[in-house]
Amino acid sequence: MRTTVGIIGAGPAGLLLARLLHNAGIDSVVLESRDRQYVEQRQRAGILEQGTVDVLRAAGAGTRMDREGLRHDGIELRFDRRRYRVDFPALTGGRSVTVYAQTEVCKDLIALQLKEGGPLLFGAEALAVEGAGTDRPRVRFRHQGREDVLECDYVVGCDGSWGVARRAVPAELVRVYERTYPFGWLGVLADVPPSHDELVYARHDRGFALLSMRSTSVSRLYLQVPEGTDAGSWDDDAIWAELERRFETGDGWRLERGPITQKSVTPMRSFVQEPMRYGRLFLAGDAAHIVPPTGAKGLNLAVGDVVTFARALTRLTETGSADLLDAYSETCLRRVWQAERFSYDMTTLLHRAPDATPFEDRLQLARLERVTASRAAATDLAEAYTGFPLD
Ligand SMILES: Cc1cc2nc3c(=O)[nH]c(=O)nc-3n(C[C@H](O)[C@H](O)[C@H](O)COP(=O)(O)OP(=O)(O)OC[C@H]3O[C@@H](n4cnc5c(N)ncnc54)[C@H](O)[C@@H]3O)c2cc1C
């Protein structure tokens, strides 16, 4: 099998890249180790930055998102039983975000790819990337019980945090920057309309809580829990009671309960592997970097990477200039590190470390007070939340 761009992974990064390349007249093959149902149902991100929305729309993948996505013009910060709204358009000159689940983005892109794009093979597990430093990189993979080879001009590793692509970069060239957090998120999906029409980020002495949504009838709620918590150890009543405690306000606001349909625990991690390119192998999305989900940046960063790659390869094809391709790693990393910084800031602003001292608690509250009292501080948060430029 032979193609111009071999893409490993059919998460948002790989699927969108295949679509962008198709639109630019560049052929690709996508290898995905899991089956279609799994990819379409894996609950993860839900907040699309303005730039991500614009990219999906321009790629011809925005029809359902425009119909069903929910535009959000702000978030609420909750602490000390008080509420403060961060108004995005007022602080950023009109920017907003859109609530549209990652599962739906993937479904839309898969449908388009199968209808008019290049091959997308489910159940095709990449085993290794070979010859990344040569002009003829190859992906060895297993599909339907047989081993095969995909010969490529370029390979893009969009295979997430546990993929194989990044292992093809020689160890002596790799730089890894990493931080783990001593807590995770217990996330639930519940069949109940969201109790607030925007996301609520709550800082509480018992830990962080987030009220989010997937649609007008499905709530997505998170609780900070100790690292290593088993989701099964929390029964539904205990989850609702804890959410009520952490979201409590002094003005009588109420959290509506409903049937919980899914429960899982996500660990929290910051991670960057540099460089994001080795020879003809490019890393994109979670394959190169992870952010804790507090800043809602992971999917949006993945989009930024593949837009950068598609633009660079299109330029090479159209003009013969490899300048953008040569700058790929540096261009992506500038955005990545801004997102790492913001995600870290949001995480440490809102979560309670198990060993937090009273001094640190007071500092955290002072940082939150600052956002509510200073337009400059609120603008900094709003600009980062609605997204960093894609160029
Ligand atoms: C609970 C949670 C909440 C989140 N909330 C947000 C949010 O609100 N906003 C946001 O922007 N981000 C959020 N994120 C992060 C976001 O989901 C990820 O950053 C995003 O999925 C990255 O996309 P990706 O395509 O790079 O990787 P992935 O989505 O991980 O896709 C990688 C794909 O590669 C496949 N694969 C792996 N190994 C191989 C192999 N060897 N061969 C073939 N295929 C392989 C995998 O099966 C997978 O389909 C959240 C994440 C979690 C866990």
The ligand as an ORCA input file, in Angstrom:
! r2SCAN-3c Opt
* xyz 0 1
  C     -12.214     13.687     30.261
  C     -11.543     14.528     29.201
  C     -12.069     15.780     28.946
  C     -11.484     16.568     27.971
  N     -12.016     17.809     27.721
  C     -11.495     18.571     26.749
  C     -12.119     19.809     26.363
  O     -13.148     20.238     26.913
  N     -11.562     20.528     25.338
  C     -10.449     20.072     24.680
  O      -9.985     20.748     23.755
  N      -9.842     18.885     25.009
  C     -10.350     18.128     26.003
  N      -9.786     16.902     26.291
  C      -8.613     16.450     25.535
  C      -8.980     15.900     24.169
  O      -9.991     14.918     24.284
  C      -7.738     15.314     23.487
  O      -6.731     16.287     23.536
  C      -8.018     14.911     22.037
  O      -8.730     13.695     22.005
  C      -6.711     14.749     21.248
  O      -7.003     14.270     19.976
  P      -5.957     13.356     19.199
  O      -6.605     13.082     17.877
  O      -4.628     13.987     19.236
  O      -5.827     12.029     20.065
  P      -6.901     10.917     20.424
  O      -8.269     11.495     20.484
  O      -6.375     10.209     21.603
  O      -6.872      9.961     19.174
  C      -5.795      9.066     18.928
  C      -6.298      7.915     18.108
  O      -5.208      7.079     17.739
  C      -5.579      5.737     17.897
  N      -4.347      4.939     18.065
  C      -3.548      4.874     19.165
  N      -2.511      4.037     18.946
  C      -2.652      3.589     17.672
  C      -1.897      2.687     16.869
  N      -0.780      2.102     17.322
  N      -2.322      2.439     15.598
  C      -3.456      3.021     15.115
  N      -4.221      3.873     15.860
  C      -3.815      4.158     17.110
  C      -6.497      5.737     19.113
  O      -7.351      4.612     19.155
  C      -7.266      7.045     18.887
  O      -8.451      6.840     18.141
  C     -10.343     16.081     27.236
  C      -9.832     14.823     27.503
  C     -10.415     14.033     28.473
  C      -9.843     12.673     28.715
*
